[in-house]
């Protein structure tokens, strides 16, 4: 049986662990903040 995948709701990438997904989500959050600041 394959391990459960954690899918990013923002871009659809899948990660094998919750930790990897959370780290990835932080990057989305940082990018969103930078994008807002540039406007």
N, CA and C atoms as an extended XYZ file, in Angstrom:
117
Properties=species:S:1:pos:R:3:atomname:S:1:resname:S:1:resid:I:1 pbc="F F F"
N         0.841       -1.200        0.000 N   UNK     1
C         0.000        0.000        0.000 CA  UNK     1
C         0.883        1.259        0.000 C   UNK     1
N         0.585        2.177       -0.871 N   UNK     2
C         1.401        3.392       -0.962 CA  UNK     2
C         1.058        4.345        0.177 C   UNK     2
N         2.030        5.177        0.517 N   UNK     3
C         1.815        6.135        1.597 CA  UNK     3
C         0.806        7.205        1.198 C   UNK     3
N         0.216        7.802        2.183 N   UNK     4
C        -0.749        8.869        1.946 CA  UNK     4
C        -0.024       10.085        1.381 C   UNK     4
N        -0.685       10.784        0.471 N   UNK     5
C        -0.076       11.982       -0.100 CA  UNK     5
C        -0.760       13.220        0.456 C   UNK     5
N         0.031       14.249        0.635 N   UNK     6
C        -0.486       15.530        1.097 CA  UNK     6
C        -0.433       16.481       -0.087 C   UNK     6
N        -1.597       16.943       -0.520 N   UNK     7
C        -1.676       17.743       -1.736 CA  UNK     7
C        -1.785       19.227       -1.410 C   UNK     7
N        -1.001       20.021       -2.123 N   UNK     8
C        -1.062       21.472       -1.966 CA  UNK     8
C        -2.325       21.987       -2.645 C   UNK     8
N        -3.144       22.716       -1.903 N   UNK     9
C        -4.381       23.255       -2.470 CA  UNK     9
C        -4.112       24.396       -3.442 C   UNK     9
N        -2.942       25.027       -3.321 N   UNK    10
C        -2.624       26.164       -4.181 CA  UNK    10
C        -2.170       25.754       -5.576 C   UNK    10
N        -1.320       24.736       -5.660 N   UNK    11
C        -0.745       24.409       -6.968 CA  UNK    11
C        -0.884       22.942       -7.358 C   UNK    11
N        -1.396       22.102       -6.442 N   UNK    12
C        -1.652       20.712       -6.792 CA  UNK    12
C        -0.477       19.762       -6.639 C   UNK    12
N         0.675       20.257       -6.183 N   UNK    13
C         1.814       19.370       -5.950 CA  UNK    13
C         1.516       18.444       -4.780 C   UNK    13
N         2.013       17.220       -4.869 N   UNK    14
C         1.805       16.261       -3.786 CA  UNK    14
C         3.100       16.023       -3.021 C   UNK    14
N         2.972       15.854       -1.713 N   UNK    15
C         4.119       15.612       -0.840 CA  UNK    15
C         3.875       14.357       -0.024 C   UNK    15
N         4.969       13.655        0.311 N   UNK    16
C         4.832       12.379        1.014 CA  UNK    16
C         4.617       12.559        2.514 C   UNK    16
N         4.961       13.730        3.044 N   UNK    17
C         4.776       13.958        4.479 CA  UNK    17
C         4.106       15.300        4.734 C   UNK    17
N         3.425       15.388        5.879 N   UNK    18
C         2.785       16.635        6.292 CA  UNK    18
C         3.837       17.732        6.447 C   UNK    18
N         5.005       17.343        6.956 N   UNK    19
C         6.088       18.308        7.174 CA  UNK    19
C         6.527       18.946        5.861 C   UNK    19
N         6.682       18.122        4.823 N   UNK    20
C         7.072       18.650        3.514 CA  UNK    20
C         6.011       19.607        2.981 C   UNK    20
N         4.752       19.244        3.159 N   UNK    21
C         3.663       20.098        2.687 CA  UNK    21
C         3.660       21.429        3.433 C   UNK    21
N         3.824       21.385        4.751 N   UNK    22
C         3.825       22.628        5.532 CA  UNK    22
C         4.967       23.542        5.118 C   UNK    22
N         6.134       22.963        4.858 N   UNK    23
C         7.286       23.750        4.422 CA  UNK    23
C         6.985       24.402        3.071 C   UNK    23
N         6.351       23.654        2.182 N   UNK    24
C         5.964       24.143        0.863 CA  UNK    24
C         4.933       25.269        0.985 C   UNK    24
N         3.967       25.109        1.890 N   UNK    25
C         2.930       26.130        2.067 CA  UNK    25
C         3.519       27.442        2.574 C   UNK    25
N         4.582       27.361        3.386 N   UNK    26
C         5.256       28.576        3.852 CA  UNK    26
C         5.797       29.366        2.672 C   UNK    26
N         6.292       28.665        1.660 N   UNK    27
C         6.830       29.347        0.480 CA  UNK    27
C         5.716       30.066       -0.270 C   UNK    27
N         4.542       29.432       -0.378 N   UNK    28
C         3.400       30.103       -1.004 CA  UNK    28
C         3.042       31.364       -0.223 C   UNK    28
N         3.026       31.253        1.101 N   UNK    29
C         2.653       32.381        1.943 CA  UNK    29
C         3.633       33.531        1.768 C   UNK    29
N         4.942       33.213        1.758 N   UNK    30
C         5.970       34.245        1.553 CA  UNK    30
C         5.812       34.898        0.192 C   UNK    30
N         5.579       34.099       -0.828 N   UNK    31
C         5.430       34.626       -2.183 CA  UNK    31
C         4.211       35.542       -2.266 C   UNK    31
N         3.129       35.155       -1.606 N   UNK    32
C         1.913       35.973       -1.614 CA  UNK    32
C         2.159       37.308       -0.920 C   UNK    32
N         2.902       37.277        0.181 N   UNK    33
C         3.206       38.515        0.894 CA  UNK    33
C         4.076       39.429        0.050 C   UNK    33
N         5.073       38.873       -0.625 N   UNK    34
C         5.930       39.667       -1.498 CA  UNK    34
C         5.120       40.272       -2.633 C   UNK    34
N         4.219       39.485       -3.198 N   UNK    35
C         3.402       39.946       -4.311 CA  UNK    35
C         2.526       41.119       -3.875 C   UNK    35
N         1.941       41.028       -2.687 N   UNK    36
C         1.115       42.118       -2.165 CA  UNK    36
C         1.944       43.375       -1.955 C   UNK    36
N         3.150       43.199       -1.419 N   UNK    37
C         3.989       44.359       -1.116 CA  UNK    37
C         4.407       45.113       -2.376 C   UNK    37
N         4.531       44.397       -3.484 N   UNK    38
C         4.985       45.035       -4.716 CA  UNK    38
C         3.899       45.892       -5.354 C   UNK    38
N         2.653       45.651       -4.994 N   UNK    39
C         1.556       46.404       -5.626 CA  UNK    39
C         1.425       47.805       -5.059 C   UNK    39
